[in-house]
Amino acid sequence: IVLGYSYKPNVKWTFNADIEWMNWSVVNKEELAYPEESNAARLAVLNNGNPASRDWASVFSGALGTQYEVSDRFRVRTGYFYRQSPIPNDTWEPNLPDSDSHAVTAGFGYDLRKDLTVDLAWSGIMYLKRTVDNTVGDAAGGGIDGTYRQWDNLAYATVTYSF
């Protein structure tokens, strides 16, 4: 569920705010199926740890953004968002190293023609340090306890043709 508000005080500026609730609590387990596999030895390996307990939580996120119209054809944008992680320490795994995160964004849009627009954007996402002490992986003799840090840089490019 997303609730957003946009305010345009004049022809140049637009301000946006969003709050979002995601119902991740419906993710209780992750179960993989291998309907085409009939070899018992391979199935035993594939099904090791299957289904995996998830027990995720519902979370909120919030975002703020601005757009400034430099000209009729060129717009610059900035933004910020905060997102809670739905993954509890009990079921956290390094294959999805999630934690609460903050992000800053910047970008621009340029109209090449009236019907053709190019948008470029960048997001820097800082995941908060997460210290994990759980039993995931202990049955196989290799726990995943530790302190995890992550920073992501993402670049986006879109071309829009209107007809």
ZIBEL-V534848 format. One record per backbone hydrogen bond with DSSP energy under -0.5 kcal/mol. CO is the residue of the C=O (numbers start at 0). NH is the residue of the N-H. E is the energy in kcal/mol with one decimal. If there is no record, write none. Layout:
# ZIBEL-V534848
CO:NH:E
CO:NH:E
This chain:
# ZIBEL-V534848
0:20:-2.8
2:18:-2.3
4:16:-2.3
6:8:-0.6
6:14:-3.1
11:68:-2.6
12:9:-0.7
13:66:-2.2
14:6:-3.2
15:64:-2.3
16:4:-2.8
17:62:-2.4
18:2:-2.8
19:60:-2.1
21:23:-1.9
21:58:-1.7
22:25:-1.2
23:26:-2.3
25:27:-1.3
26:55:-2.4
27:53:-2.9
27:54:-0.9
28:30:-0.5
29:50:-0.5
29:51:-3.0
33:36:-1.3
35:37:-0.5
37:39:-0.5
38:42:-2.5
39:43:-2.2
40:44:-1.6
41:45:-2.9
42:46:-2.6
44:47:-1.2
46:49:-2.3
51:29:-2.9
58:21:-2.6
59:83:-1.7
60:19:-2.8
61:81:-2.6
62:17:-2.4
63:79:-2.5
64:15:-2.9
65:77:-1.7
66:13:-2.0
67:69:-1.0
67:75:-2.5
72:110:-2.4
73:69:-1.2
73:70:-1.9
74:108:-2.5
75:67:-2.8
76:106:-2.1
77:65:-2.6
78:104:-2.2
79:63:-2.7
80:102:-2.2
81:61:-2.3
82:100:-2.7
85:56:-2.4
85:87:-0.6
87:90:-1.0
87:91:-0.6
88:91:-0.7
92:95:-1.6
93:96:-0.7
95:97:-2.6
99:127:-3.1
100:82:-2.5
101:125:-3.2
102:80:-2.0
103:123:-2.6
104:78:-1.8
105:121:-2.8
106:76:-3.0
107:119:-2.4
108:74:-2.6
109:111:-0.9
109:117:-2.8
112:115:-0.9
114:161:-2.6
115:111:-1.8
115:112:-1.8
116:159:-2.9
117:109:-2.9
118:157:-2.5
119:107:-2.5
120:155:-2.8
121:105:-2.2
122:124:-0.6
122:153:-2.8
123:103:-1.9
123:125:-0.6
124:126:-0.7
124:151:-2.6
125:101:-2.3
126:149:-0.8
129:131:-0.6
129:147:-3.1
131:145:-2.1
134:137:-1.9
135:143:-0.6
136:139:-0.6
136:141:-2.0
137:140:-1.5
145:131:-3.4
147:129:-2.5
149:126:-2.2
151:124:-3.0
153:122:-2.5
155:120:-2.2
157:118:-2.6
158:160:-0.5
159:116:-2.5
159:161:-0.5
